[in-house]
Amino acid sequence: MERRKFLKAATGGMAASALAAPAVAQSQIDMVIVSTWGRDFPGLGTSAQRLAARIGELTEGRIAVQYFAAGERVGAFDSFDEVASGNAQAYIGTDYYWKGKHPGWAPFTAVPFGLTYTEIDAWMKFGGGQALLDKIGAEFGIKGIPCGNTGLQMGGWFNKEINSPEDLRGLKMRIPGLGGDVMAKCGASPVSLPGGQIYENLVSGAIDATEWVGPWNDFFLKLYEAAQYYYWPGMHEPASQVSLGMNADFWSQLSESDKRIITVACAEENALQPAETNYQNGIYLNRLVNEYGVELREFNDDVYEVFGEAATEVIEETRDHSALAAEIMDSFLAARDNVGVWSNYSDAPYVAKRNRFLRI
């Protein structure tokens, strides 16, 4: 009798074990991530790859992530449709690329004369920004979470000096987002190109100027070989927020635990990428100037005044698109006013005085 009980218990245990293996296998979640950045590209590319790997690490492989850089599965600008359609589960990119679908996407990357990294981070977390990203995302079947930021960008690379607003007229410049709309109002011809196509177009003369990110990222595109003048400061992207945009059905089917894991991974990268970029930008700016003879030029006040006038018009036109665009932009501008008050008395004046008295 005892032997029969033992065998029954043993075979019952074996049956349970046999059932456990398929159950574990079935719990694996496939997650295909497509990116708007090239593979192994320092900064944007490596940040996206790090996030994709981190999601797999935190779930110990239970969320099986396949990462595809731009052009490996779809083109950079096809990432949104690939995810919205359900062909992939997520993209990593900047949401102003989708402003042609709805201009309300643009503020979730950058607005000319808009928020800096610390300011947009505050808006997203405490000023209603995330709720609005969810609102516009719901119209397209996308759930977005901030997952990085390049910080303040340089004004761009030019093959001629920009000494007056007239020098902008007729200029063919690679510049996407609302910044491109600003340049159009200044008389330039904005062109939207993915990062991997910028160098060849600048070298060939298909474009006269380009912005990309900053010294670290620009160095590895070798833009110093294609243009002589490097202008600052950029007005078009005071901070460029990066998003993990997930298919809404995929997101809704995740457990609360898995949603939290992905959110935490994004928050981690949202802190890592700007810190890394900020550190590397100083190193590579010195290299560009001291080793490669790049000439730094500051946009003068006359040019910046025209930028500001054009930006004001673009912001108003974006608001006029729809009730949702107005809601997003009004919230964004309220954050600029509220957080900006503190910025006026904190980082900006401190850095100015530090540089003045320590001659940095």
DRENMAR-498531 format. One record per residue: residue number from 0; residue in one letter; z, y, x of N, C-alpha, C in turn. Coordinates in steps of 0.05 Angstrom, whole numbers, plus 5000, padded with zeros to 4 digits. Atoms other than C-alpha are relative to their C-alpha. Layout:
N
[NUM 'a' [Z Y X] [Z Y X] [Z Y X]],
...
This chain:
360
[0 'm' [5000 4976 5017] [5000 5000 5000] [5000 5025 5017]],
[1 'e' [4999 4977 4982] [5019 5048 5056] [4974 5003 5014]],
[2 'r' [5026 4998 4986] [4954 5030 5091] [4979 5012 4982]],
[3 'r' [5020 4989 5019] [4913 5045 5028] [5004 5030 4997]],
[4 'k' [4994 4971 5003] [4949 5112 5021] [4990 5015 5025]],
[5 'f' [5008 4987 4975] [4935 5128 5094] [4969 5003 5001]],
[6 'l' [5030 4998 5000] [4860 5110 5087] [4990 5020 4980]],
[7 'k' [5009 4980 5021] [4854 5151 5023] [5004 5028 5010]],
[8 'a' [4994 4974 4990] [4887 5210 5056] [4980 5007 5023]],
[9 'a' [5018 4995 4978] [4844 5202 5118] [4972 5006 4991]],
[10 't' [5027 4995 5010] [4778 5196 5080] [4999 5026 4984]],
[11 'g' [4999 4974 5015] [4799 5254 5035] [4998 5023 5020]],
[12 'g' [5001 4979 4979] [4811 5295 5098] [4972 5003 5012]],
[13 'm' [5027 4999 4989] [4743 5275 5125] [4981 5013 4981]],
[14 'a' [5018 4987 5020] [4710 5295 5060] [5003 5030 5000]],
[15 'a' [4995 4971 4999] [4744 5362 5063] [4987 5012 5024]],
[16 's' [5013 4990 4976] [4720 5370 5134] [4970 5002 4997]],
[17 'a' [5029 5001 5004] [4650 5350 5115] [4990 5023 4983]],
[18 'l' [5008 4978 5018] [4649 5403 5060] [5004 5027 5014]],
[19 'a' [4993 4974 4988] [4679 5456 5105] [4977 5011 5017]],
[20 'a' [5021 4991 4982] [4621 5459 5154] [4977 5015 4985]],
[21 'p' [5021 4985 5014] [4566 5477 5103] [5011 5026 4989]],
[22 'a' [4988 4976 5011] [4614 5527 5071] [5000 5022 5020]],
[23 'v' [4999 4980 4978] [4623 5563 5137] [4971 5010 5005]],
[24 'a' [5027 4993 4995] [4548 5561 5149] [4989 5019 4979]],
[25 'q' [5010 4984 5022] [4534 5590 5080] [5012 5028 5001]],
[26 's' [4987 4974 5000] [4582 5647 5094] [4987 5019 5020]],
[27 'q' [5013 4982 4981] [4538 5674 5150] [4982 5019 4985]],
[28 'i' [5016 4979 5013] [4505 5740 5131] [4979 5010 5020]],
[29 'd' [5021 4990 4982] [4438 5758 5161] [4997 5030 4995]],
[30 'm' [5003 4971 5001] [4430 5832 5177] [4979 5009 5020]],
[31 'v' [5021 4990 4983] [4364 5858 5204] [5002 5030 5000]],
[32 'i' [4998 4971 4996] [4370 5928 5232] [4975 5009 5015]],
[33 'v' [5023 4988 4987] [4308 5969 5248] [5008 5028 5009]],
[34 's' [4991 4975 4988] [4313 6032 5290] [4976 5019 5004]],
[35 't' [5020 4979 4995] [4275 6097 5300] [4998 5006 5030]],
[36 'w' [4999 4994 4972] [4289 6094 5375] [4988 4976 5016]],
[37 'g' [5011 5021 4983] [4256 6056 5432] [5022 4983 5012]],
[38 'r' [4980 5019 4989] [4291 5996 5463] [5009 5010 5028]],
[39 'd' [4987 4993 4974] [4339 6011 5520] [4997 5029 5008]],
[40 'f' [5002 4972 4993] [4325 6085 5516] [5028 5012 5002]],
[41 'p' [4973 4990 4996] [4387 6119 5545] [5008 5020 4979]],
[42 'g' [4990 4982 5020] [4429 6153 5493] [4995 4990 4972]],
[43 'l' [5006 5008 5027] [4397 6144 5425] [4995 4970 4997]],
[44 'g' [5007 5029 5001] [4368 6075 5438] [5023 4982 5006]],
[45 't' [4977 5017 4992] [4428 6046 5474] [5023 5002 4981]],
[46 's' [4979 4997 5020] [4475 6074 5422] [4995 4983 4976]],
[47 'a' [5008 5016 5023] [4437 6040 5366] [5004 4970 5006]],
[48 'q' [4997 5028 4992] [4437 5974 5404] [5030 4993 5003]],
[49 'r' [4971 5005 4998] [4511 5981 5418] [5013 4996 4973]],
[50 'l' [4989 5003 5026] [4527 5990 5345] [4992 4974 4987]],
[51 'a' [5009 5025 5011] [4485 5931 5324] [5015 4977 5012]],
[52 'a' [4984 5021 4987] [4520 5887 5376] [5029 5000 4991]],
[53 'r' [4972 4998 5007] [4588 5913 5355] [5006 4988 4973]],
[54 'i' [4995 5012 5026] [4580 5893 5283] [5001 4969 5002]],
[55 'g' [4999 5029 4996] [4565 5822 5306] [5026 4991 5014]],
[56 'e' [4976 5006 4985] [4624 5823 5354] [5025 5001 4982]],
[57 'l' [4976 4997 5017] [4675 5847 5303] [5002 4979 4978]],
[58 't' [5000 5021 5020] [4654 5793 5254] [4998 4972 5013]],
[59 'e' [5002 5025 4984] [4651 5740 5310] [4975 4985 4992]],
[60 'g' [5025 5013 5006] [4579 5727 5292] [4995 4993 4971]],
[61 'r' [5004 5007 5028] [4590 5717 5218] [4979 5018 4987]],
[62 'i' [5023 4984 5007] [4546 5777 5206] [4981 4998 5023]],
[63 'a' [5019 5005 4979] [4486 5755 5246] [4979 5023 5001]],
[64 'v' [5017 4976 4998] [4451 5819 5268] [4976 4995 5017]],
[65 'q' [5025 4999 4984] [4379 5821 5290] [4991 5029 5002]],
[66 'y' [5007 4972 4996] [4361 5888 5320] [4971 5003 5010]],
[67 'f' [5028 4994 4993] [4290 5915 5325] [4997 5029 5006]],
[68 'a' [5005 4973 4993] [4274 5978 5363] [4974 5010 4987]],
[69 'a' [5024 4989 5011] [4219 6025 5341] [4975 4986 5010]],
[70 'g' [5024 5013 4992] [4152 5990 5340] [5001 4970 5003]],
[71 'e' [4997 5029 4996] [4180 5920 5347] [4996 4985 4974]],
[72 'r' [5004 5012 5027] [4180 5906 5272] [4984 5018 4982]],
[73 'v' [5015 4979 5014] [4158 5971 5240] [5000 5025 5017]],
[74 'g' [5000 4974 4986] [4141 6040 5265] [5025 5015 4994]],
[75 'a' [4976 4985 5003] [4197 6089 5274] [5003 5013 4973]],
[76 'f' [4999 4986 5025] [4180 6129 5212] [4997 4982 4976]],
[77 'd' [5002 5019 5022] [4171 6066 5170] [5027 4987 4995]],
[78 's' [4974 5014 5002] [4244 6046 5178] [5013 5004 4972]],
[79 'f' [4988 4995 5026] [4267 6079 5113] [4989 4981 4979]],
[80 'd' [5013 5017 5021] [4216 6042 5069] [5006 4971 5005]],
[81 'e' [4994 5028 4994] [4230 5977 5105] [5027 4992 4989]],
[82 'v' [4973 5006 5010] [4303 5981 5085] [5002 5004 4970]],
[83 'a' [4999 4995 5029] [4295 6012 5015] [4987 4977 4985]],
[84 's' [5014 5022 5013] [4247 5955 4998] [5015 4973 5002]],
[85 'g' [4985 5025 4996] [4297 5902 5022] [4988 4982 5022]],
[86 'n' [5011 5017 4978] [4252 5876 5078] [5018 4999 5024]],
[87 'a' [4979 4999 4980] [4308 5896 5126] [5025 5009 4987]],
[88 'q' [4974 4993 5013] [4381 5907 5112] [5010 5028 5008]],
[89 'a' [4989 4974 4991] [4392 5971 5152] [4981 5013 5020]],
[90 'y' [5014 4985 4979] [4361 6026 5195] [5021 5016 5015]],
[91 'i' [4984 4980 4986] [4392 6069 5249] [4981 5022 5008]],
[92 'g' [5018 4978 4995] [4360 6137 5252] [5012 5026 4991]],
[93 't' [4991 4974 5010] [4366 6210 5234] [4987 5006 4973]],
[94 'd' [5009 4999 5028] [4360 6224 5160] [4981 5024 4994]],
[95 'y' [5019 4978 5006] [4320 6289 5167] [4971 4990 5003]],
[96 'y' [5026 5012 5000] [4261 6243 5181] [4989 4995 4972]],
[97 'w' [5008 5007 5027] [4261 6229 5106] [4998 5025 4982]],
[98 'k' [5000 4977 5017] [4259 6301 5082] [4975 5003 4983]],
[99 'g' [5024 5000 5017] [4189 6290 5056] [5004 4985 4974]],
[100 'k' [4993 5014 5024] [4219 6242 5006] [5018 5017 4982]],
[101 'h' [4982 4981 5014] [4273 6293 4987] [5012 5018 5021]],
[102 'p' [4989 4982 4979] [4294 6355 5027] [5030 4998 5002]],
[103 'g' [4971 5003 4999] [4366 6338 5010] [5010 4981 5022]],
[104 'w' [4992 5018 4978] [4365 6286 5066] [5005 5016 5025]],
[105 'a' [4999 4986 4975] [4357 6339 5120] [5028 5009 5009]],
[106 'p' [4974 4991 4990] [4428 6368 5121] [5018 4978 5011]],
[107 'f' [4984 5021 4990] [4455 6300 5137] [4993 4993 5029]],
[108 't' [5005 5000 4971] [4423 6307 5206] [5006 5027 5011]],
[109 'a' [4996 4974 4989] [4419 6381 5219] [4986 5021 4983]],
[110 'v' [5012 4976 5013] [4405 6450 5189] [4999 5022 5021]],
[111 'p' [5001 4977 4981] [4380 6508 5232] [5022 5020 4995]],
[112 'f' [4977 4982 5002] [4439 6554 5246] [5022 4987 4983]],
[113 'g' [4981 5015 5017] [4482 6500 5214] [5025 4992 5015]],
[114 'l' [4974 5009 4990] [4542 6458 5234] [4997 4986 5027]],
[115 't' [4997 5014 4974] [4562 6435 5304] [5010 4972 4994]],
[116 'y' [4991 5028 5004] [4584 6363 5316] [5028 4999 4987]],
[117 't' [4973 5001 5011] [4658 6376 5302] [5000 5011 4972]],
[118 'e' [5000 4989 5027] [4640 6417 5241] [4987 4981 4980]],
[119 'i' [5013 5018 5019] [4592 6367 5209] [5018 4975 4996]],
[120 'd' [4981 5022 5003] [4643 6312 5223] [5022 5007 4980]],
[121 'a' [4980 4990 5018] [4694 6353 5186] [4989 5000 4971]],
[122 'w' [5013 4999 5026] [4646 6364 5128] [4997 4972 4988]],
[123 'm' [5004 5027 5010] [4629 6290 5122] [5026 4987 4991]],
[124 'k' [4975 5014 5005] [4701 6267 5123] [5019 5014 4980]],
[125 'f' [4980 4985 5016] [4739 6323 5087] [4987 5021 4982]],
[126 'g' [5012 4979 5016] [4688 6370 5056] [4981 4990 4979]],
[127 'g' [5018 5011 5020] [4651 6323 5009] [4973 4990 5009]],
[128 'g' [5026 5008 4990] [4593 6306 5054] [4994 4971 4995]],
[129 'q' [5006 5028 5004] [4600 6231 5050] [4993 4994 4971]],
[130 'a' [5006 5005 5028] [4602 6232 4974] [4972 5009 4993]],
[131 'l' [5027 4990 5006] [4538 6273 4973] [4979 4982 5014]],
[132 'l' [5018 5019 4987] [4505 6225 5023] [4997 4976 4982]],
[133 'd' [5001 5023 5019] [4523 6169 4975] [4983 5007 4975]],
[134 'k' [5014 4992 5024] [4494 6209 4917] [4970 5000 5004]],
[135 'i' [5029 5000 4996] [4426 6222 4947] [4990 4972 5008]],
[136 'g' [5008 5027 4992] [4425 6152 4977] [4996 4982 4976]],
[137 'a' [5002 5017 5024] [4436 6121 4908] [4973 5003 4986]],
[138 'e' [5026 4995 5012] [4370 6152 4885] [4978 4984 5014]],
[139 'f' [5020 5014 4984] [4333 6113 4939] [5008 4972 5007]],
[140 'g' [4991 5027 4993] [4373 6049 4943] [5011 4997 5028]],
[141 'i' [4990 5000 4973] [4407 6068 5008] [5030 5008 5000]],
[142 'k' [4972 4993 4994] [4480 6069 5030] [5002 5008 5029]],
[143 'g' [4999 4990 4973] [4489 6113 5091] [5028 5006 5010]],
[144 'i' [4974 4994 4986] [4546 6120 5141] [4993 5013 5026]],
[145 'p' [5004 4987 4974] [4547 6168 5200] [5007 4981 5023]],
[146 'c' [4995 5019 4979] [4543 6129 5265] [4993 5012 5028]],
[147 'g' [5006 4988 4975] [4530 6179 5320] [4993 5029 4997]],
[148 'n' [5008 4972 5001] [4514 6250 5339] [4992 5008 5029]],
[149 't' [5009 4991 4973] [4475 6282 5397] [5012 5026 5007]],
[150 'g' [4989 4973 4994] [4513 6348 5392] [4978 5021 5000]],
[151 'l' [5019 4977 4999] [4479 6415 5404] [4976 4993 5017]],
[152 'q' [5024 5006 4985] [4407 6407 5426] [4988 5024 5014]],
[153 'm' [5014 4979 4986] [4366 6447 5475] [4977 5011 4983]],
[154 'g' [5021 4987 5015] [4313 6495 5449] [4973 4987 5003]],
[155 'g' [5025 5015 4996] [4256 6454 5478] [4986 5007 5026]],
[156 'w' [5017 4998 4976] [4203 6448 5532] [4975 5015 4992]],
[157 'f' [5023 4983 5006] [4147 6500 5534] [4983 5002 5025]],
[158 'n' [5019 4996 4978] [4085 6508 5576] [4994 5029 5006]],
[159 'k' [5002 4972 4994] [4091 6583 5573] [5027 5013 4993]],
[160 'e' [4975 4986 5006] [4148 6633 5571] [4999 5012 4972]],
[161 'i' [4997 4989 5026] [4173 6656 5504] [5015 5026 5002]],
[162 'n' [4987 4974 4995] [4187 6730 5514] [5003 5017 4975]],
[163 's' [5000 4984 5025] [4175 6755 5443] [4993 4981 4977]],
[164 'p' [5008 5016 5023] [4165 6728 5372] [4970 4994 5000]],
[165 'e' [5029 5003 5000] [4090 6737 5383] [4992 4975 5016]],
[166 'd' [5007 5023 4983] [4091 6682 5436] [5002 4973 4985]],
[167 'l' [4997 5024 5016] [4109 6632 5381] [4975 4994 4983]],
[168 'r' [5022 5003 5018] [4046 6644 5341] [4978 4981 5011]],
[169 'g' [5021 5019 4992] [3995 6588 5343] [5010 4977 5018]],
[170 'l' [4989 5020 4982] [4041 6545 5385] [5002 4973 4986]],
[171 'k' [4998 5027 5011] [4033 6470 5371] [5025 4987 5012]],
[172 'm' [4974 5010 4990] [4104 6443 5376] [5010 4976 4985]],
[173 'r' [4988 5024 5012] [4134 6375 5363] [5029 5008 4993]],
[174 'i' [4973 4993 5010] [4195 6392 5320] [5002 4992 4971]],
[175 'p' [4998 5009 5028] [4215 6354 5257] [5022 5014 4984]],
[176 'g' [4978 4990 5016] [4263 6369 5201] [4996 5029 4991]],
[177 'l' [5001 4972 5008] [4280 6438 5175] [4994 5019 5023]],
[178 'g' [5007 4984 4977] [4273 6464 5246] [4970 5004 5002]],
[179 'g' [5029 4997 5000] [4199 6450 5240] [4991 5020 4979]],
[180 'd' [5006 4980 5020] [4197 6491 5176] [5005 5028 5010]],
[181 'v' [4994 4974 4988] [4230 6548 5213] [4978 5009 5019]],
[182 'm' [5021 4993 4981] [4179 6546 5268] [4974 5007 4986]],
[183 'a' [5024 4993 5015] [4123 6546 5217] [5001 5028 4990]],
[184 'k' [4997 4973 5009] [4150 6610 5188] [4997 5020 5022]],
[185 'c' [5003 4982 4977] [4150 6639 5258] [4971 5000 5010]],
[186 'g' [5028 5000 4993] [4076 6625 5263] [4991 4976 5017]],
[187 'a' [5007 5024 4984] [4078 6559 5302] [4989 4978 4982]],
[188 's' [5010 5023 5016] [4047 6494 5280] [5017 4976 5007]],
[189 'p' [4982 5023 4994] [4101 6440 5276] [4986 4973 4998]],
[190 'v' [5012 5027 5001] [4082 6368 5291] [5024 4981 5001]],
[191 's' [4979 5020 5000] [4125 6308 5276] [4991 4975 5014]],
[192 'l' [5007 5023 4984] [4122 6253 5328] [5026 4984 5007]],
[193 'p' [4978 5016 4990] [4169 6195 5345] [5003 5004 5030]],
[194 'g' [4994 4995 4972] [4202 6199 5413] [4981 4988 5020]],
[195 'g' [5017 5014 4982] [4157 6148 5445] [4972 5012 5003]],
[196 'q' [5026 4988 4998] [4095 6191 5433] [5000 5029 5010]],
[197 'i' [4999 4971 4992] [4120 6259 5457] [4987 5005 5027]],
[198 'y' [5009 4995 4973] [4105 6254 5531] [4970 5001 5002]],
[199 'e' [5029 5001 4997] [4033 6233 5525] [4986 5023 4985]],
[200 'n' [5012 4978 5015] [4018 6287 5473] [5005 5027 5015]],
[201 'l' [4995 4975 4985] [4050 6341 5516] [4983 5001 5025]],
[202 'v' [5016 5001 4976] [4014 6319 5579] [4970 5005 4993]],
[203 's' [5029 4998 5007] [3946 6315 5543] [4993 5027 4989]],
[204 'g' [5005 4974 5012] [3955 6384 5512] [4996 4999 4970]],
[205 'a' [5001 5002 5029] [3955 6358 5441] [5022 5017 4987]],
[206 'i' [4979 4981 5009] [4020 6397 5434] [5006 5018 5024]],
[207 'd' [4994 4980 4979] [4042 6459 5473] [5029 5000 5007]],
[208 'a' [4972 4999 4996] [4116 6449 5467] [5013 4977 4984]],
[209 't' [4986 5020 5014] [4168 6400 5444] [5030 5004 5003]],
[210 'e' [4972 5004 4997] [4241 6392 5430] [5005 4970 4998]],
[211 'w' [4992 5028 5003] [4275 6325 5438] [5030 4999 4995]],
[212 'v' [4971 5000 5005] [4350 6323 5448] [5014 5019 5020]],
[213 'g' [4986 4985 4980] [4382 6348 5512] [4994 4989 5027]],
[214 'p' [5007 5008 4972] [4381 6339 5588] [5000 4970 5005]],
[215 'w' [4999 5029 4994] [4402 6266 5589] [4976 4985 4988]],
[216 'n' [5022 5013 5013] [4352 6241 5538] [4973 5010 5009]],
[217 'd' [5025 4988 4992] [4298 6289 5559] [4991 4991 5028]],
[218 'f' [5006 5009 4973] [4303 6267 5631] [4986 4973 5000]],
[219 'f' [5011 5026 5000] [4286 6196 5614] [4973 4999 4986]],
[220 'l' [5027 4998 5011] [4225 6218 5574] [4981 5013 5021]],
[221 'k' [5015 4987 4978] [4203 6254 5639] [4986 5025 4990]],
[222 'l' [5013 4976 5011] [4189 6317 5600] [4997 5022 5021]],
[223 'y' [5002 4981 4978] [4200 6356 5664] [4973 4998 5015]],
[224 'e' [5026 5003 4988] [4133 6329 5687] [4978 5013 4982]],
[225 'a' [5021 4991 5018] [4097 6356 5626] [5003 5029 4991]],
[226 'a' [4996 4972 5007] [4126 6426 5616] [5018 5013 5020]],
[227 'q' [4986 4986 4979] [4154 6479 5661] [5026 5013 4992]],
[228 'y' [4977 4984 5009] [4203 6519 5619] [5017 4985 4980]],
[229 'y' [4980 5014 5017] [4266 6491 5587] [5018 5021 4988]],
[230 'y' [4987 4978 5014] [4294 6537 5534] [5026 4992 4987]],
[231 'w' [4974 5004 5013] [4364 6544 5506] [5009 5026 4987]],
[232 'p' [4990 5024 5014] [4402 6547 5461] [4982 4993 4976]],
[233 'g' [5015 5008 5023] [4370 6507 5406] [5013 5009 4974]],
[234 'm' [4989 4992 5026] [4378 6536 5337] [4995 4979 4978]],
[235 'h' [5010 5019 5020] [4344 6478 5301] [5019 4977 4994]],
[236 'e' [4982 5023 5004] [4396 6424 5312] [5026 5005 5015]],
[237 'p' [4974 4995 4987] [4466 6450 5327] [5016 4974 5004]],
[238 'a' [4990 5027 4998] [4486 6378 5317] [4981 4982 4986]],
[239 's' [5019 5019 5013] [4443 6318 5301] [5014 4974 4994]],
[240 'q' [4986 5023 5008] [4479 6266 5261] [4981 4976 4996]],
[241 'v' [5015 5025 5003] [4454 6194 5264] [5013 4984 4978]],
[242 's' [4989 5017 5022] [4463 6146 5205] [4991 4971 5002]],
[243 'l' [5007 5027 5006] [4465 6073 5192] [4994 5000 4970]],
[244 'g' [5008 5000 5028] [4426 6069 5127] [4995 4972 4991]],
[245 'm' [5002 5028 5008] [4435 6003 5091] [4988 4997 4972]],
[246 'n' [5010 5006 5026] [4399 5973 5032] [5024 4998 4981]],
[247 'a' [4977 4998 5018] [4445 5987 4972] [5007 4973 4989]],
[248 'd' [4994 5026 5010] [4439 5917 4944] [5015 4983 5021]],
[249 'f' [4986 5014 4978] [4458 5887 5011] [5029 5009 5002]],
[250 'w' [4973 4988 4997] [4518 5934 5016] [5018 4991 4976]],
[251 's' [4984 5006 5023] [4541 5919 4945] [5010 4971 4999]],
[252 'q' [4993 5028 5000] [4543 5844 4958] [5019 4993 5022]],
[253 'l' [4980 5005 4979] [4588 5850 5019] [5028 5000 4989]],
[254 's' [4972 4999 5007] [4661 5836 5014] [5012 5026 5008]],
[255 'e' [4987 4975 4992] [4709 5894 5019] [5008 5000 5029]],
[256 's' [4993 5003 4972] [4731 5867 5086] [4975 5006 5018]],
[257 'd' [5024 4995 4984] [4659 5867 5112] [4991 5029 4999]],
[258 'k' [5006 4971 5002] [4647 5937 5086] [5017 5016 5019]],
[259 'r' [4982 4985 4983] [4708 5960 5123] [4993 4996 5030]],
[260 'i' [5007 5006 4972] [4686 5926 5188] [4975 5017 5008]],
[261 'i' [5024 4984 4994] [4617 5960 5185] [5007 5029 5002]],
[262 't' [4991 4972 5000] [4650 6027 5169] [5015 5007 5025]],
[263 'v' [4985 4996 4976] [4697 6020 5227] [4982 5000 5025]],
[264 'a' [5019 5001 4977] [4641 6001 5275] [4984 5026 5001]],
[265 'c' [5015 4974 5001] [4602 6063 5252] [5018 5023 5010]],
[266 'a' [4982 4979 4991] [4663 6107 5262] [5005 4999 5030]],
[267 'e' [4996 5003 4971] [4673 6080 5332] [4976 5011 5015]],
[268 'e' [5024 4990 4986] [4601 6095 5351] [4996 5030 4995]],
[269 'n' [5002 4971 5007] [4604 6163 5316] [5017 5016 5020]],
[270 'a' [4984 4987 4979] [4657 6180 5368] [4989 4995 5028]],
[271 'l' [5009 5007 4973] [4627 6144 5428] [4974 5015 5008]],
[272 'q' [5026 4989 4993] [4556 6171 5425] [5002 5030 5008]],
[273 'p' [4999 4972 4991] [4572 6246 5426] [5016 5004 5025]],
[274 'a' [4985 4998 4975] [4624 6236 5480] [4983 4993 5024]],
[275 'e' [5017 5009 4979] [4575 6198 5523] [4978 5020 5006]],
[276 't' [5022 4981 4997] [4519 6247 5510] [5010 5026 5013]],
[277 'n' [4988 4976 4990] [4563 6307 5524] [5005 4998 5030]],
[278 'y' [4994 5004 4971] [4585 6278 5591] [4974 4999 5016]],
[279 'q' [5025 5004 4985] [4515 6257 5613] [4983 5025 5001]],
[280 'n' [5017 4977 5001] [4482 6322 5592] [5005 5019 5024]],
[281 'g' [4993 4983 4977] [4519 6361 5646] [4989 4989 5026]],
[282 'i' [5010 5013 4976] [4500 6311 5700] [4970 5004 5002]],
[283 'y' [5029 4999 4999] [4427 6310 5681] [4988 5028 4999]],
[284 'l' [5010 4972 4999] [4420 6385 5671] [5000 5009 5029]],
[285 'n' [5000 4994 4971] [4441 6393 5744] [4978 4987 5015]],
[286 'r' [5022 5014 4987] [4390 6341 5765] [4973 5013 4994]],
[287 'l' [5025 4988 5008] [4334 6373 5726] [4995 5026 5015]],
[288 'v' [5002 4974 4987] [4348 6441 5757] [4998 4997 5030]],
[289 'n' [4998 5001 4971] [4367 6422 5828] [4981 4980 5013]],
[290 'e' [5017 5020 4988] [4323 6361 5840] [4971 5002 4991]],
[291 'y' [5027 5000 5011] [4262 6374 5796] [4990 5028 4995]],
[292 'g' [5009 4973 5002] [4258 6449 5796] [4994 5011 4972]],
[293 'v' [5004 4991 5027] [4261 6458 5721] [5011 5028 4997]],
[294 'e' [4992 4972 5004] [4265 6531 5701] [5013 5004 4972]],
[295 'l' [4985 4995 5024] [4318 6547 5649] [4994 5028 4990]],
[296 'r' [5005 4974 5012] [4302 6603 5601] [5017 5002 4974]],
[297 'e' [4985 4995 5024] [4346 6633 5547] [4983 5015 4980]],
[298 'f' [5014 4985 5021] [4315 6654 5481] [5014 5027 4998]],
[299 'n' [4988 4974 5002] [4325 6729 5477] [5007 5007 4971]],
[300 'd' [4990 4993 5026] [4356 6765 5417] [4977 5005 4980]],
[301 'd' [5022 4995 5019] [4289 6787 5388] [4989 4974 4989]],
[302 'v' [5010 5026 5009] [4265 6715 5385] [5021 4987 4981]],
[303 'y' [4979 5013 5017] [4332 6691 5357] [5003 5013 4973]],
[304 'e' [4999 4986 5026] [4331 6744 5303] [4979 4990 4981]],
[305 'v' [5022 5011 5016] [4264 6718 5279] [5007 4972 4991]],
[306 'f' [4991 5027 5007] [4292 6648 5281] [5019 5001 4976]],
[307 'g' [4979 4998 5021] [4351 6670 5238] [4988 5008 4973]],
[308 'e' [5013 4992 5025] [4307 6705 5186] [4985 4977 4988]],
[309 'a' [5016 5023 5010] [4262 6644 5180] [5019 4978 4990]],
[310 'a' [4981 5021 5008] [4322 6597 5176] [5012 5006 4973]],
[311 't' [4989 4991 5026] [4351 6637 5118] [4980 4993 4978]],
[312 'e' [5021 5006 5020] [4285 6630 5080] [4998 4970 4995]],
[313 'v' [5002 5029 5003] [4281 6555 5094] [5023 4988 4985]],
[314 'i' [4976 5010 5015] [4352 6543 5070] [4997 5006 4970]],
[315 'e' [5003 4993 5029] [4337 6580 5005] [4979 4983 4987]],
[316 'e' [5021 5016 5012] [4273 6542 4994] [5009 4971 4997]],
[317 't' [4989 5027 5003] [4310 6476 5006] [5018 4999 4975]],
[318 'r' [4982 4999 5023] [4362 6496 4954] [4984 5000 4974]],
[319 'd' [5016 4997 5024] [4307 6513 4904] [4986 4975 4992]],
[320 'h' [5015 5025 5006] [4277 6443 4907] [5010 4986 4975]],
[321 's' [4989 5016 5022] [4325 6411 4858] [5030 5006 4998]],
[322 'a' [4971 4997 5003] [4396 6411 4831] [5015 4985 5022]],
[323 'l' [4987 5015 4980] [4415 6357 4880] [4998 5013 5028]],
[324 'a' [5003 4986 4974] [4386 6394 4940] [5018 5025 5001]],
[325 'a' [4983 4976 5001] [4424 6457 4918] [5029 4991 5003]],
[326 'e' [4972 5010 4998] [4489 6417 4911] [5007 4993 5029]],
[327 'i' [4995 5008 4972] [4482 6388 4981] [5001 5024 5018]],
[328 'm' [5001 4977 4982] [4462 6453 5014] [5024 5019 4995]],
[329 'd' [4977 4983 5005] [4517 6493 4979] [5025 4989 5012]],
[330 's' [4977 5012 4988] [4569 6444 5002] [4999 5003 5031]],
[331 'f' [5004 4997 4971] [4540 6446 5073] [5007 5028 5009]],
[332 'l' [4996 4972 4992] [4541 6522 5075] [5029 5008 4996]],
[333 'a' [4971 4994 5004] [4612 6525 5047] [5016 4989 5024]],
[334 'a' [4987 5011 4976] [4633 6480 5105] [4995 5018 5024]],
[335 'r' [5006 4982 4977] [4597 6526 5154] [5017 5025 4999]],
[336 'd' [4983 4977 5003] [4635 6585 5126] [5029 4994 5006]],
[337 'n' [4971 5007 4997] [4703 6551 5123] [5008 4991 5028]],
[338 'v' [4994 5010 4973] [4702 6511 5187] [4992 5020 5021]],
[339 'g' [5010 4981 4981] [4663 6565 5221] [5019 5023 5006]],
[340 'v' [4979 4980 4996] [4720 6614 5212] [5018 4992 5023]],
[341 'w' [4983 5010 4979] [4763 6570 5256] [4985 4998 5026]],
[342 's' [5016 5002 4975] [4706 6558 5306] [4998 5027 5014]],
[343 'n' [5002 4973 4988] [4701 6633 5316] [5025 5008 5016]],
[344 'y' [4975 4993 4986] [4773 6634 5341] [5010 4977 5018]],
[345 's' [4991 5023 4984] [4776 6567 5377] [4981 4994 5023]],
[346 'd' [5016 5009 4978] [4724 6532 5419] [4981 5022 5012]],
[347 'a' [5020 4981 4990] [4671 6587 5423] [5012 5022 5018]],
[348 'p' [4989 4978 4983] [4714 6645 5449] [5014 4989 5024]],
[349 'y' [4986 5012 4977] [4755 6599 5493] [4981 4993 5023]],
[350 'v' [5020 5008 4980] [4694 6571 5529] [4988 5025 5013]],
[351 'a' [5012 4975 4989] [4665 6641 5537] [5019 5013 5021]],
[352 'k' [4981 4988 4981] [4729 6666 5570] [5005 4982 5024]],
[353 'r' [4997 5018 4978] [4737 6604 5612] [4978 5004 5020]],
[354 'n' [5023 4996 4982] [4667 6613 5639] [5001 5027 5014]],
[355 'r' [4999 4973 4989] [4679 6687 5651] [5019 5001 5023]],
[356 'f' [4979 4996 4980] [4743 6682 5690] [5001 4978 5022]],
[357 'l' [5002 5021 4979] [4730 6616 5727] [4972 4998 5011]],
[358 'r' [5028 4998 4991] [4656 6632 5736] [4987 4972 5000]],
[359 'i' [5012 5026 5003] [4634 6564 5712] [4970 5004 4991]],
